[in-house]
Amino acid sequence: MMMRNGVVSLLALASTAFCAAGAHAAPDMQALADKSGCFSCHSVQTKIVGPAFVDVAAKYKGDADAPAKLAKKVREGGKGVWGRIPMPPHPNLNEDEAKQLVAWVLSAGS
């Protein structure tokens, strides 16, 4: 278990470095994602427990309903779209924060 946590932390740091260096630099969203625990299960480029942000962006590219649908899923949790492991709800995020995070995630593919 300790090794897994180390790998997750390392991947989270790598995705943070990628965001800070790349076109997706949005320090406020990166900090909010980190504070909200997003990097415990996700990274920008690589699947950890949940899908990579680039995979989410690719899946929902061109879907005009995706931002609202995904913001709701972030706040309420979800399951079944990316496999058997559910995404826990994040009720501490307000609606605006969830929408901003989703917009940031969806920009990972551009």
ABEGO torsion letter per residue (X at the ends): XAAAAAAAAAAAAAAAAAAAABAABBAAAAAAAAAAGAAAABBAABBBABBBAAAAAAAABGBAAAAAAAAAAAAAEBBGAAEABBBBBBAABBAAAAAAAAAAAAAAAX
